[in-house]
Amino acid sequence: MKCMICKHGETKVGSTTITLEKEGSTIVFKEVPAQVCDNCGETYIDDAITKKLLQKAREIIKSGVEVDIRKYEKVA
């Protein structure tokens, strides 16, 4: 797809790192599947993956963890 940010690049299959912060917790997910613009590097995350990440983040925050870094897994 055409990048919505730079309007010049095309997105390609790749991965990215997502950092979420809420309620005093910082959660980092590495190697998250994404579409990455070949011109500016902007990343686009699939809705299903976003839903999984947010659910996992809620679980992590609920456990009281302040900092959590993990590699993305399909089951996240």
C-alpha positions as CSV (number, residue, x, y, z in Angstrom):
1,M,0.0,0.0,0.0
2,K,1.1,3.6,-0.5
3,C,2.4,5.2,2.7
4,M,-0.1,7.7,4.2
5,I,2.7,9.7,5.9
6,C,5.2,10.5,3.2
7,K,2.9,9.7,0.2
8,H,5.9,8.4,-1.8
9,G,6.9,5.0,-0.4
10,E,5.3,1.6,-0.6
11,T,4.9,-0.6,2.4
12,K,6.7,-4.0,2.6
13,V,6.4,-6.8,5.1
14,G,8.7,-6.2,8.1
15,S,8.7,-5.8,11.8
16,T,8.9,-3.0,14.4
17,T,9.2,-2.3,18.1
18,I,6.1,-1.1,19.9
19,T,6.4,0.8,23.3
20,L,3.2,1.2,25.4
21,E,3.1,3.4,28.5
22,K,0.1,3.4,30.9
23,E,-0.5,3.7,34.7
24,G,3.2,3.9,35.4
25,S,4.1,0.8,33.4
26,T,6.2,0.7,30.3
27,I,5.8,-2.3,28.0
28,V,8.0,-3.0,25.0
29,F,7.1,-5.6,22.3
30,K,10.0,-6.4,19.9
31,E,9.8,-7.9,16.4
32,V,6.1,-7.1,16.0
33,P,4.9,-7.9,12.4
34,A,4.2,-4.8,10.5
35,Q,4.0,-3.1,7.1
36,V,7.0,-0.8,6.8
37,C,7.3,2.1,4.4
38,D,10.4,1.7,2.2
39,N,10.8,5.5,2.0
40,C,10.2,6.9,5.5
41,G,10.1,3.9,7.7
42,E,6.6,4.5,9.0
43,T,5.0,1.3,10.4
44,Y,1.5,0.0,10.1
45,I,0.2,-2.7,12.5
46,D,-2.7,-5.0,11.6
47,D,-5.8,-4.6,13.7
48,A,-5.7,-8.2,15.0
49,I,-2.1,-7.8,16.1
50,T,-2.9,-4.5,17.8
51,K,-5.8,-6.1,19.6
52,K,-3.5,-8.9,20.9
53,L,-0.9,-6.4,22.0
54,L,-3.3,-4.3,23.9
55,Q,-4.9,-7.3,25.7
56,K,-1.4,-8.6,26.7
57,A,-0.5,-5.1,27.9
58,R,-3.6,-4.9,30.1
59,E,-2.6,-8.3,31.6
60,I,0.9,-7.0,32.3
61,I,-0.3,-3.8,33.9
62,K,-2.7,-5.7,36.0
63,S,0.2,-7.8,37.4
64,G,1.9,-4.6,38.7
65,V,4.9,-4.8,36.5
66,E,6.6,-1.4,35.9
67,V,8.9,-2.4,32.9
68,D,8.4,-5.4,30.7
69,I,10.3,-6.1,27.5
70,R,9.3,-9.2,25.4
71,K,9.6,-10.5,21.9
72,Y,6.3,-10.6,20.1
73,E,4.8,-14.1,19.6
74,K,1.8,-14.9,17.6
75,V,0.0,-15.9,20.8
76,A,1.4,-12.7,22.4
